[in-house]
């Protein structure tokens, strides 16, 4: 576990990295292999099957959780 105090962020009990400069969002596959990483606050582009593109900002919650777009 962690020696940091848990906080409730958007309904998730989280242990955020206290150093905001080191907050990295890691996207993984089903076997937990890293696909890519982005910094807290950066955006991803999702392309739908019909070709429509959605740009969604990503907010770091903790090393295992992220808020994508406005998913509250």
N, C-alpha and C positions, 0 to 999 in steps of 0.2 A: 504494500500500500504506500501511501505518500505521507510525509510529515507535514504537508501543507493542510490548512483547513479547507474543507469542502465548501463550495458556494453553489447556490441554486441559480443557474443561468438558463432562462427560457424553459423552465421545468426540468432541466437536466442537472443532477447533482454532479458537479464537475470539479476538477483539480487543475485550473488553468496555470499555464506557465507564467510565473510572475514577471519574467523578462519579455516585454512586448516585442522587442527586436528579434527574438528567437521564436516567435509564434509562427509555425509553419503548418499548413493544412496539407495532409498527405492523402492522395486518392489511391485506392488499392483495388486489386481484383479479388475474386472469391477465395483465393489462396493466400491472401495478405501480401502479395508482391506489390511493391510500389509502382504505380503507373506514371505518376507525376506529382509534383508538389507546387504549391503557390504560397505566397505570403498572405497573412491575415489582411483582409480588405480587398484583395485582388478579385478578378472576375473570371468566370469560365464561360465558354460558348457552347451551348447545346444545340445541335442541328436535328430537327425532327425529320421523320420519314418523308414528309411533304416538302422538305427543303427549308422550312421556316427556321430561322436562327433566333435563339434566345440568349441574351447576355445576362448572366446572373452573378451578383456579387456574393462573396463567401466570407462569413464572419466566424473566426476561430472561437470555439467554446472551450475545448480542452484537446489533448492529444488524440482523443478518440471520437470527438463530436464536432460538427460544423453546422452552421445555419446557411443554407443555400437560398439565395433570393430573399423573398419575404416569407419563408416558411417558419411561421412562429408557433 
